[in-house]
Amino acid sequence: MADAPPHITAPGRLLSIDIFRGLTMVVMIFVNDLAGVSGLPWWNYHMPGNVNGMTYVDMVYPFFLFVVGLSIPLAITQRLKKDPSLKPLWLHVITRSFSLIVLGYILANAEHGDPARMVVDPNAWAVISLLGAALFLSVYDKNGPHAKLHLWLRFAGLGLVIAMLALFRRTTPDGRVAWFDGSYPEILGLIGYTYLAVCILYIPTRRRLWAPVAWFVALLGLNVAFAAKWITLVSPHHMRLYLWPFGNGAMACITMGGIVTSVIFMGAHRWQGLREKILLGVGFGLTVLAAGWLLAPLGISKNRATPSWGLYCVGAAALLFTLLYWICDVRRHTTWAFFARPAGANTLLTYLLPDIFYFALGWAGISWFDRHLNYGWPGALRSALFTAVILAIAAVLTKWKVRLQL
């Protein structure tokens, strides 16, 4: 049977999930811009790969993976309520993953385009590609008076993306002409691969209440096996994700941790009382943190995707979500998060806005920001102001019903 998972109640859109996602986006925009600012204390940057340790910057991407996991059971339930057939669901999963991967490769390769071998400047190529993707992924009114126009806009966006992909050329270090470099799909592409990997595990076992916990433990075991070098046939940092989207297990484990947390708070299990759910959420978070401490001898590193790094992030995210669930969905205190809610509800658009801004500046030949306000606390203030501007633009566009959705 292809009905919805009976253990997910799907009470509608949880405010805590949108706010969690929005807060993660706020910090992500800030730290991405802050990476171009030098002269700040070490904890404002990623920890070097050869050092055992992590900073708050190393936790931002895992938090995003975690919230992807939080949303998966609810999204699948809603889709299966509309259409109980599994074929449209898998088509959606594959299309969404592919779209994220393509966007990731566009962002990862834009800076490597060779202007001498392309018809357009690489910065212009990136802007046009992202705007085409935005036209294709925009949420349109299918039944309104402009439905035909919207359909043509979607086709036009797809055509722009295909044309830009066909035009792209880069020059390799040995002087050869090449197309995309597929070694790194950027954050969006990594999310796409991880989303696909986790859905492969979760969807067939979605009716089993214990399945997310079992998959979480199994993925952790895979991650431990790589970190301990019990598996050495393939380097986890050079895996072909299109053949093995699970990687070394770390990113899929983090996302599955979000699914476990989602089941705790929205699952139709025996512990339905608020106090019981809070205790389960706190218990899960603390247990995962303890497991991360026990596995610390295997290393703590985002670059190496070690088990302790992933577990510390999952534990912290589970505890934070438990707090947000209490504040936002139980106590209904949400006005404090006004600045983050548009980013949480219109995430893809908010994510792409800074990249469009950076590439547009490069296209226009403006390099003022590269030479000014890029050192110390004035640079940090610049990054904070930049984040506020991006959030304001996202809020205005969301109010104008400009939304992107995969």
Stockholm file with secondary structure:
# STOCKHOLM 1.0

chainA/1-406         MADAPPHITAPGRLLSIDIFRGLTMVVMIFVNDLAGVSGLPWWNYHMPGNVNGMTYVDMVYPFFLFVVGLSIPLAITQRLKKDPSLKPLWLHVITRSFSLIVLGYILANAEHGDPARMVVDPNAWAVISLLGAALFLSVYDKNGPHAKLHLWLRFAGLGLVIAMLALFRRTTPDGRVAWFDGSYPEILGLIGYTYLAVCILYIPTRRRLWAPVAWFVALLGLNVAFAAKWITLVSPHHMRLYLWPFGNGAMACITMGGIVTSVIFMGAHRWQGLREKILLGVGFGLTVLAAGWLLAPLGISKNRATPSWGLYCVGAAALLFTLLYWICDVRRHTTWAFFARPAGANTLLTYLLPDIFYFALGWAGISWFDRHLNYGWPGALRSALFTAVILAIAAVLTKWKVRLQL
#=GR chainA/1-406 SS CCCCCTTBCCCSCCHHHHHHHHHHHHHHHHHHHHTTCBSSCGGGSCCCTTSSCCCGGGGHHHHHHHHHHHHHHHHHHHHHHHCCCHHHHHHHHHHHHHHHHHHHHHHHHGGGCCTTTSSSCHHHHHHHHHHHHHHHHBCCCTTSTTHHHHHHHHHHHHHHHHHHHHHCCEECTTSCEESCCTTCCHHHHHHHHHHHHHHHHHGGGTTCTTHHHHHHHHHHHHHHHHHTTSCCSSCTTSCCTTTCTTTTSHHHHHHHHHHHHHHHHHBCSSCCSHHHHHHHHHHHHHHHHHHHHHTGGGCCCTTTTCHHHHHHHHHHHHHHHHHHIIIIIISCCCGGGTTTHHHHHSHHHHHHHHHHHHHHHHHHTCCHHHHSSCBHHHHHHHHHHHHHHHHHHHHHHHHTTCCBCC
#=GC SS_cons         CCCCCTTBCCCSCCHHHHHHHHHHHHHHHHHHHHTTCBSSCGGGSCCCTTSSCCCGGGGHHHHHHHHHHHHHHHHHHHHHHHCCCHHHHHHHHHHHHHHHHHHHHHHHHGGGCCTTTSSSCHHHHHHHHHHHHHHHHBCCCTTSTTHHHHHHHHHHHHHHHHHHHHHCCEECTTSCEESCCTTCCHHHHHHHHHHHHHHHHHGGGTTCTTHHHHHHHHHHHHHHHHHTTSCCSSCTTSCCTTTCTTTTSHHHHHHHHHHHHHHHHHBCSSCCSHHHHHHHHHHHHHHHHHHHHHTGGGCCCTTTTCHHHHHHHHHHHHHHHHHHIIIIIISCCCGGGTTTHHHHHSHHHHHHHHHHHHHHHHHHTCCHHHHSSCBHHHHHHHHHHHHHHHHHHHHHHHHTTCCBCC
//
